[in-house]
Amino acid sequence: MRNRINTLQFLRAFLAVYILLFHVILELNNQYKSQYVLLSRIIANGYTAIDLFFILSGFVIFYNYSHKIGDIKGARNFLIKRILRIYPLYWIVTLLTVVTLFGLYKVKLWENKELLFKSLLLIPQNGYPIVAPAWTLSYIVFFYIIFSLVMFKPKVFIPMVSCWLLAIVLNLFEIISLSKYNNYLVSFLFSWMFLEFFMGCLVAYIVQKFHIKYETYFLLVGMFLYGFSCGFNFEIHRLLSIAAPVSLVILGLVLVEMKYEIVTPKLICFLGDASYSIYIMHYLVTVNILIGVTKVNQLEKVIDYNLILLIILSLGVIVSILYYLFVEKPLVKVLDKIQYKFIDTYNISNNP
């Protein structure tokens, strides 16, 4: 089994840049009344990036850690490693957001203690956290907890998780109705999005356990179905119209790389490595700061709309990459040293 699948770096790089573009175009269109018609069409299905993000996360975790299922120490180490990967960098961005919004707009986020507390711990809430895109991290962290429990005691927790997933499916098809409770926490716990993580796990299981031919067909069929669904917006659930084709794309990409020698460009690998920093930092730079300052100062009166877009996108990417180089990489090295002192660590590549 390969430790590192380079084609997944392409997906990570694509996700990071696409989500940045999605948020910037969305906010600028709200501000300037749809000046960016062509780009708006390109990002019209930007919400599907979340489906890819969740399925990819499930694949990577199962692919790298499934051999540790039943290993109590491995479960503990896995959860510690994931927590240290997610929270410290996220906390820094949250703090920067709080300080920035007060400095620029006199918004005192610390006065809303519930928002601050839930945002810092990534506890699900009825609304967005302080770092808006981080709502997805609440799902990621919960999936990590579930997976660590399965690793810890598979005989106990696999049946429990199976029942939970069955309840999600039954609720999805309205065989049982949990929406009647009208509670955001219930909605979170039984969200159909958790199924996407396990679709990624299923793809990883297939890759590990079966020798599959015609790998190119999986890739092409997945891409065709995804494009077809995005183009026609069928009235069927995203699990079928988006998540299923995306799963086929990931399966095809991995199988193709395992069969052929594919060289991933260094720039793509670099952006893939920096994808987490881009994801959590870009909103602060582009939306909270640059678009906000542009609106307050009415810069569109002196700068062309397209130039405004180019400046915001460029600075969003540049600052996020600087955050990766000068904050994430040094911090990860420090955290790795802490892990080596207190827990057994594993040489796991493709960290989501």
Long-range contacts (C-beta under 8 A, 24 or more apart in sequence): 1-63, 1-208, 2-257, 2-258, 3-64, 3-347, 3-348, 3-349, 3-350, 4-349, 4-350, 5-63, 5-254, 5-257, 5-350, 6-257, 6-262, 6-264, 6-269, 7-253, 7-254, 7-256, 7-257, 7-262, 7-264, 8-56, 8-59, 8-60, 8-250, 8-253, 8-254, 8-272, 8-350, 9-264, 9-268, 9-269, 9-271, 9-272, 9-273, 10-253, 10-264, 10-268, 10-272, 11-52, 11-56, 11-250, 11-253, 11-272, 12-56, 12-271, 12-272, 12-273, 12-275, 13-268, 13-269, 13-271, 13-272, 13-275, 15-49, 15-52, 15-53, 15-56, 15-275, 15-279, 16-271, 16-272, 16-274, 16-275, 16-278, 16-279, 16-282, 17-271, 17-278, 17-317, 18-43, 18-46, 18-49, 19-46, 19-49, 19-133, 19-279, 19-282, 20-278, 20-282, 20-286, 20-313, 20-316, 20-317, 20-320, 21-46, 21-313, 22-46, 22-49, 23-133, 23-282, 23-283, 23-286, 23-287, 24-286, 24-287, 24-291, 24-309, 24-312, 24-313, 24-316, 25-309, 27-286, 27-287, 27-291, 28-291, 28-305, 28-308, 28-309, 28-312, 31-291, 31-294, 31-295, 32-300, 32-305, 35-305, 36-305, 36-309, 39-309, 44-230, 45-230, 48-226, 48-230, 48-238, 48-242, 48-246, 50-136, 50-193, 51-196, 51-238, 51-242, 51-243, 51-246, 52-246, 53-136, 54-136, 54-139, 54-140, 54-193, 54-196, 54-197, 54-200, 55-196, 55-197, 55-199, 55-200, 55-203, 55-243, 55-246, 55-247, 55-250, 56-200, 56-250, 56-352, 57-140, 57-143, 57-197, 57-200, 57-352, 58-143, 58-196, 58-197, 58-198, 58-199, 58-200, 58-201, 58-203, 58-204, 59-200, 59-201, 59-203, 59-204, 59-250, 59-254, 60-200, 60-204, 60-350, 60-351, 60-352, 61-143, 61-144, 61-147, 61-197, 61-200, 61-201, 61-352, 62-147, 62-200, 62-201, 62-204, 62-205, 63-204, 63-207, 63-208, 63-350, 64-348, 64-349, 64-350, 65-147, 65-151, 65-348, 66-201, 66-204, 66-205, 66-208, 68-151, 68-346, 69-150, 69-151, 69-154, 70-151, 70-154, 71-151, 72-152, 73-344, 74-151, 74-346, 75-148, 75-149, 75-151, 75-152, 76-148, 76-152, 76-343, 77-339, 77-343, 77-344, 77-345, 77-346, 78-144, 78-147, 78-148, 78-151, 79-144, 79-145, 79-148, 80-339, 80-343, 81-339, 81-343, 81-345, 81-348, 82-141, 82-144, 82-148, 83-141, 83-144, 84-335, 84-338, 84-339, 85-276, 85-332, 85-351, 86-122, 86-137, 86-140, 86-141, 86-144, 87-122, 88-331, 88-335, 89-276, 89-277, 89-280, 89-327, 89-328, 89-331, 90-122, 90-131, 90-134, 90-137, 90-280, 91-120, 92-327, 93-131, 93-280, 93-281, 93-284, 93-323, 94-119, 94-120, 94-129, 94-130, 94-131, 94-134, 96-284, 97-130, 97-131, 97-284, 97-288, 98-130, 100-284, 100-288, 100-289, 101-288, 104-288, 104-289, 104-292, 104-293, 105-292, 124-184, 124-185, 124-188, 125-184, 126-184, 131-280, 131-283, 131-284, 132-283, 132-287, 133-279, 133-280, 133-282, 133-283, 134-280, 137-280, 138-188, 139-188, 139-191, 139-193, 139-194, 139-197, 140-352, 142-188, 142-194, 143-194, 143-197, 165-194, 165-195, 165-198, 168-192, 168-194, 168-195, 169-195, 172-237, 172-239, 192-237, 192-238, 192-239, 195-239, 195-243, 196-239, 196-243, 199-239, 199-243, 199-244, 199-247, 200-247, 200-250, 202-247, 203-247, 203-250, 203-251, 203-254, 206-251, 207-251, 207-254, 207-255, 207-258, 212-255, 215-251, 215-252, 215-255, 215-256, 215-258, 215-259, 216-252, 216-256, 217-252, 218-248, 218-249, 218-251, 218-252, 218-255, 219-248, 219-249, 219-251, 219-252, 219-253, 219-255, 219-256, 220-252, 221-245, 221-248, 221-252, 222-246, 222-247, 222-248, 222-249, 222-250, 222-251, 222-252, 223-249, 273-324, 274-320, 274-321, 274-324, 274-325, 274-328, 276-324, 276-328, 276-352, 277-320, 277-321, 277-323, 277-324, 277-327, 277-328, 278-317, 278-320, 278-321, 278-324, 281-319, 281-320, 281-323, 282-316, 282-317, 282-320, 285-315, 285-316, 285-319, 285-320, 286-312, 286-313, 286-315, 286-316, 290-315, 290-316
